[in-house]
């Protein structure tokens, strides 16, 4: 991975569209820290689902980190004349007034000719910039949580930010060493030991350290969700959880010892359980969360139940981050048919994990 580009904070570059809308008046400012919503890739469905969610109304103040011009164009495309965009410099300008979208953009404005559904390096770089600035404000305690709309990895990398996805940016910029991805919906919570790595590299990354860390983070995530004593189920890596070494020895050499160590720390962990039955058992209520060994083992069951209410949570950060359980959907971007349900589920989960005191 190459060194990340430095997120910029400068004024709009020449030849780009200025952010539209007046600054937010004092009367609209909320006393409650807002939730930061990052716009993601401007050529994807992120702007549309954000506008639709905000137009429907939220139970808490929010501020969008993104491009005001793109959001205003999206409003016009959707024909929502009752909502308007207002630029701000700080998240404490977030409004609780219906119909007002407060937008922060510390990068330059995106080109006016950017097309929905078309990969664009500027949109990819913008998604990186918006996220970085939201992270900075979260680290400073200026926002309550971060909710992210989808980005496109190829567009972002073409724009000069060489990261596999959101999770790695969040961890690096916040200085977080121990973190994990969790996906959740009404029926399942799944946390991953390995994330964006080739399948052939997974066995080498299944170590005592990574396993114990994942189990601890799964326990922590459930406690954040209000479960006093979480029941953590750990999936095996191999078919039938290795079947006593017949189909692989990772369960015997690494996963079982990690479970024993977690139990010694007071965590209610069990397994390793076969991957083909553990998720069914969790849906039935036997477990509160499943620790899966690799990306598709854990995400396929969650996404099979539907992405509309799925939420991606990065566990272990010094702030709460939730996200939609889908991508940029270039194939439907700009058509007005994108469903904001997953974004709203992510927003609601962020609220539930950051109760106001």
N, C-alpha and C positions, 0 to 999 in steps of 0.2 A: 504493500500500500504506500503510495507516495504521500509526502507531507501535505496536510490539508491547506487549502488557500485561506488566507486571512479574511475573515468576514469584514466587509467595509461598513463605514458609518458616514460616508460623505454625502454631498448634495447630489441631485440628479445630474447625470451626464448630459452633455450637449447632444441634441438629436433624438432625445427620448421624450416621452410624454410626461408632462408634469402631473403629479397626483392632484385629483380634483377634490373640491369640497372645502368649506371653511373649517377652521378649527372648532373644537367642541366648546360650547359656552360653559361657564362654571356651574350653572344651574343643573346641568345634566350629569355632573360628576357623582359617582357612587362612593360611599364610605367603605364599601366592602372591596377587598382586593379582587380584581377580575380574573377570569380564566382566559389564558392566552390561547387563541386558535391560530395555527399556522396554515397559510393558504395552500401550501404544497405546490405542485407543478401547475402553473397557470394555464397550460394547454390541456390539462386533464379535467376531471369533473369536480376537483376541489372547490373552485370558485362557486360553482352552481349549488353544491350541497351546503356550502356555508351560507349562501344567500337564502336558500330555502329554509334552513334551520333557524336563522335569525329572523326571517320574516314570520315564522310560526310563533316566535316568542320563546324566551328562556327564563328560567326561574332565578337566574343570577347574572350579574354583569359579565360581559365578555369584551375582549379587544382582539381584533384580527391583525396578525402580522402578515402583511402581503402588499399587493399592488392595488391602490385605490382606483386607478383607471380600469384595470381588468374587472374589478368588482362592480364598478359602475356600468361597464358595458354588459356585464352579466345580468344586472338588474334590468337594463333596458331590453335585453334579449328575452328575458322572462316576462316582461310586461308588468313588473311590480312597481308601480308608480308611488306606492305608499311607503317605500323604504328608500333611504338615501345614505350616501357615504360621506364621512367626515374624517379628515386627516388629523392626526395628533402626534405629539413628540414623545409622550410618556404614557404608560399603562394606567396611571391614576386618573387619566381623563376618560376612562371607560364610563359609558352611560348606561343607565337603567331605563332610559326613556324609549318606549316602543318606536320602531321605525328608523332608528338611528344606528348606523354601523360605524364604529370608531376603528380606524385603520392606522397602524404604525408601519412605516417603511423607511428604514435607515440605509437602504441600498438605493440604487437608481430606479427610476420608473422603467417599466418594460416597454418595448417598442409597440406602437399602436397597431402594427400589422400582424401581430402574433395571432396565429390561427388555432382554434380549438381542435384537438385531435391530431395535431402535427408536432412531432418531436422537435424541440427547439432548445439549443444550449442555453439561451438567455433565461428561458423558463426554468430549466434545470438548475442553473446557478442561483436564480432568485429563490427557489425552494430551499436551497442550502442556506442562503443569507437570512431568510425569514426565520428559519429554525434556530440558527445561531443566536440571533438577537433575542428571540423568545427565551432561549436557554440562559443567556446573560441576565435577563430580567428575573427569571425564576431563581437563579442563584443569588441574586441580590434581594430576594424576598418581595419583589414588586408585583408578582402575579401569584395567584392561588394554585394553579396547575397549568400544564400545557396539554392541549388537545390538537393532534396533528391530522391534517388532510393528506392524501397520498402524494408521494413524489415519484418520479420516474428515474430509476437508477442510471439508465443510459444517458438521459438528458442531463442529469446532474454531473455525471462523469465527463460528458462532452463540454460542460460548462466549467470544468476545472476542479471539481470537488470529487476526489476519487475515494468514495466510500461505498460499501455494499448496500447501505440503507440507513434509515432513521436511527436505529438502535446504536450503531457504532458511532455516529456523530454525537448523539446524546451522551454516551459514555466518555468519549474523548474530551469533548468540550467542558464537561462537568468534572473531569478528573476522577471518574468512577471506575474502580478496578473490578469489583464484583457486581455483576448485573446479569439479568436474564430477561427473556421475552416470555410473557404470559398472554395467552388468548383466552377469552372468556365469553360465555353467553349465558342464557338462562339455565342451561343444563350442564355445562362443563366448564371447568377451569383447567388449563393445560400450560405447564411451564416447561421450557426447553433447556436441555443441558448444552447442546450445540445449536447454532443458529444457521448462519449463511456460510456453510462450508461444503465442499464436495462430499458426496456420500462416501467415497473411498477414504476420506480423511477422518471420518467420524470415529472409528474404533481407537485411533491413536489419541483422540481428544477426550476419550472417556477415561478420566483419571480419578483417583480418590479425591483429589482436591476439587475437581469440577463437579463431581457427583455430590459431595457434601455441601458445597456452595449452593448448588441448585436446590437441594432439599431444604436448606436453611431459608433461601429466598422464597420458596413455595410456602413454607410455614409463615414467613413474614407477610407475604401477599395476602394470605387468608386472614391473618390477624388484622391487617389494614382494612379488610372487608367486613370486620366485625365478628369473625369466628374466633371464639376464645381459645379453643383447643382443636386446631385443624388436624384432619386425618389425611396424611400425605401418602399417596400410593406411587410407587416407583416402577416404571415399565422396564422390562428387560430390553436388551439390544437385539438379541438373536431370536429366531423362531422358538416358541415354547419357553422363552426365557432361558435358552441354552440347554434345557433338559439335562441338567447335571453334567454339563461339559460336552455332551454329544454334538451340539450344534454351535459351540463356541464357549469360551471360558471367561469372557468379560464379566458375566454375572457372578461367577465364583471368585474371581480375582479382584474385582474392583467394586461392582455395584452392591453386592451383599455386605462387604466390609463398610462401605459408605453408609448404608442404611443402619448398620449396627452402631456406627459412630454417632449418627444423628439421634438415634434412640437414646444413647448414653447421655446426650445433651438435653434430653427431655422432650424431644420432638416425637410425635406419634407418627412414625414412618413405617411403611410395610412394603414387602416385595422382595426381590423383583418379580413382577407379575407379567404373564405373557401379553404382548402388545395387541393381540387379536381379541382379547376379552376385557382388558382393564378399563377401557373407555365405556363399555356397556355397563360395567359394574359401578363406575362413577356416576353415570346417568341415573342409575337406580338408587343412588344415595349412600353407597357404601363408603365412598371417599369424598373429601372436599376438594381435592386437587390431584392432578396426575402430573408426575414428572416424566416427560418423554425424552428419549435420548437424542433424537435428531428432528430436523425441521418437518419433514413430511409425516413422520410417525405421529407427531402431535397435532399438526395443523389440519391434516385431512379430516379427522373426525369432527373437529370444531366447525370447519367450513362446510362439511357435508350437511350439518344441521342448519345451514343458512348463514350468509354473510350479512344479512340485513341488521341483525342485532349483535353481531360479533364485535368484540372490543380487544384491541391489542394494548397491553400494558407493559411498560418497561419497569421491571422490579429492581430495586437496589439503588436507584438514583436519589440524590438529596432533595428531590421534588417529585411530585406526581406527574406522570406522563401517560396519557391514553391516546388511542388512535383508532381510526376505522380499520375494519378487517377486510379491506379490498384495495385494489390498485387504482391507477389513474383512469382506467377505462377509456382510452383514447377513442375506441370504436363508437362510443355514444356521447362523447364530449361535445358540448355546444348544441345538443338537440333538445334540451329541456326535459329529459326523461330520467335523469339520475335520481336515485333514491337517497335521501339524507338520513335514513333510519339508523345506520351504523354510526354516523357522526353524532347524532343525538344520543345514542346509547353510550358513546365514548364520553360525551359531555356530562351525562348524568352520573357515570361511574366516577369521573374526576371529582364531581361534587361529593359523592358518597365517601370518597377516600380522603377528602379534605374538609371535614365538618367545621363550620365556623365556630369559633370559641368566643 
